[in-house]
Amino acid sequence: MNNPQTTKSVIVHALRALWLRSRERAQCLKNSKYCCEVCGVHASVAKGKEQKVSVHHKNGIDNWDNIITLIRQEMLCSP
């Protein structure tokens, strides 16, 4: 029998996919001028000089378990 509950990794993957396509992430990159705020490296797509820059939460997210629990509860209550 299949597990009736969505796994934590599936939920986290879906949230990450939403974040990667979000306007908020795009705005954060634009505000930092596509540059790492820690080491100063610039994002680049030039062939042979590719450099990716990640966006992170300034204060971090330390309550992932609470977020996952809330999502599961909402999924179960949805019609």
N, C-alpha and C positions, 0 to 999 in steps of 0.2 A: 504494500500500500504506500502511496506517495505521502510525503510529509505535507500536512495541511497548512503549514506556516511558511511564509516566504523567508528565506535565510537572510541573515544579517548582511552577508556579502552582496547579495542581489540588491538589497535596498541601498547600501552604500554605493554600489556601482551606478545605480540609477540616479542617485543624488549627485554624484560626481559628473555624470554625463550632462545633467541639467546645469550644473555650475560652469562647466566648460563652454556651454553655449549661451550663458546668461549675459544680459546687458550690464549687470553689476561687475562681472569679471572684465568685460571689455572696457568699461569705464575706469576700473582700477589700472589696467594696463596703459590706457591713454593718459591717466593722471601721472603715472610714473615715467611717462615718455618711453615706454617699452624698455625700461632699464631696471635691473635688479637693485632694490633699495639697500641690500646688504653689501654686495661686492661691487656694484656699479657696472656689471657687464650688460651690454645692449643686446636685445633680441635681433636675430638676423636670419634671413632666409636665403642669403647669397650662397650659390653653389660652392661647396668646399669650406664654407665658413658658417654653417648652420649653427645657430645658438638659440635655445628655447629659454624663455623666462616664465617662471611659475608665479601664480598669485596665491598668497597664503593669508589666512586670517591673522590680523595683528595680535589678537588676544588668544588665538587658538580656540578650538572647540573641545571642551573636556567632558561634555555630557552626551556623547554619541549614543550611549545605551538608552538614555531618556528619549532621545529623538527617534531612535529605531522603535522603541515601545509605543510611542505616540503614533507613528506611521502605521504600525501593525494594528493598533486599536481602531484607527480611522478606516483602514482597509476592511476590517471585519464589520464595521458599522455601516459601511456604504451599501446602498441598495443594489 
